């Protein structure tokens, strides 16, 4: 019986399947607008060690909802990129984030020419872009995307906004610059 309990809890934490999504206590706490930021931060740390079972829409819903604190929205944006943007993913997949993140020339900036002291390991070849919307900018946090090939900003924006689809550039690495003041 104890083994069965451990298996059930493990399945809940791994979030296998959409049916189990609502049963995952970590995700429920993160999604509950009445949960404290301290509780949510603990859940976010724990969920980072669990296989991805939720869809990106879970994180986008929180990021785009002003009922949540800026802290939670920012941390959920980090979780979105850390959990759902993986090495080898075509950049065109980022368009599913665009309705909430609203990629633009002011928040998605090519930092390739001066990319030093950023959380990206491989700074050779390809372009490196920094995403920093108004929410991230409040605390000088940012998300960095290392791409497999060079691409100019206007072409990248056409891809992530869904205007251009025929491009074979993938994400090589994602880096997160934590906020100066949490």
Helices and strands as residue ranges (DSSP letters): H 2-14, H 17-21, H 25-31, H 37-47, H 56-63, H 70-84, G 91-94, H 95-101, E 108-110, G 112-114, E 128-131, H 134-137, E 142-147, H 153-160, E 171-177
